Amino acid sequence: MAFENEQAAKAYWKANVRLMLTLLVVWFVASFGLGILLAEPLNVIRIGGVKLGFWFAQQGSIYIFVALIFVYVWQMNELDKKFGVREE
């Protein structure tokens, strides 16, 4: 990757780290928060006959993780375009 200057490289890395931390927080809240900490209150809600807290613990956090992978790819492509380092 060729950046215009060191400042652009640092800005790119800062934006990349911010994106990763944001997505990790979302994943943590979904898996640990909804699947463990809030499982009992969420179990009052049923979707398709399954308790919502149980669903988040067993399936929901996995689906959210996969969705976050796609969000990361999309956002990184946008970031690459912004900084002119897009792969071709």
N, C-alpha and C positions, 0 to 999 in steps of 0.2 A: 504494500500500500504506500502510495506516495501522497503525503500531505503537503500543503502549501508551505507550512511552517510548523514549528514545534507547538505553538499556541493552538493551532487547528487540531493537531494530534491529541493534545491534552483535552480539548473540548469534546472531541469524538469519544475518547476514553471515558470522560466524565459522564457523558450522555449514555454510553453503553452500560456503565456501572449503575447509574440511576435506574435504567430500564430493568436490569437484572434484579436489583434490590426490590423494585416495585412488584415485579412478577413473583419473586420469592415470598414477599409479604402476603400477596393474594393467595398463593399456594398454602402458606402456613395457616392463614385464617381459615381457608376452606378445609384443610385436612385436620389440623390440630384443634382449631377453634370450633368448627361446626361438627367435626367427626368425633371429638373427644369431650371438650369442655362444655359444649352446648348440646350434646347428644340427647340428654334426658328431656330438656324443654322442647327440643325439636321432635322427639318421639310422639308428641301429642298430635302432630300433623302426619297424615298418611297420604301417600301418593301411590296409587295402584295397589293398595293394600299393604304397602311396606312403610314402616316407620321412617320418617325423614332423617332422624339422627343416625339410624342404622344404615340407611342408604348412603349418606355422606361418608360414613366410616368405611363402608365396603366398596362402593362404586363411585360416588360423587367426586371424591378427591382425585381419583384416577382420571375421570373425564375432564376435570378442571385442569389437571396437569397436562394432558394432551392438548387441550385448547390453548393453554399458555405457551406451549411449544410453537403453535401456529402464530399466535400473537407475537412471540419473540421474533420469528422469522420475518413476519410482515414489517414489524417496527424496525428491525435491523436493516432491511432493504431500504426503508425510507430514510434511515439515518445514513446509510451508505450513499444514497443519492444526494442527500443534503450536503455531505462533506466531499462529494466527488470521488469516492473510492469504491464505487459499485463494481462488482465483478461482472464480467460479460461472458 
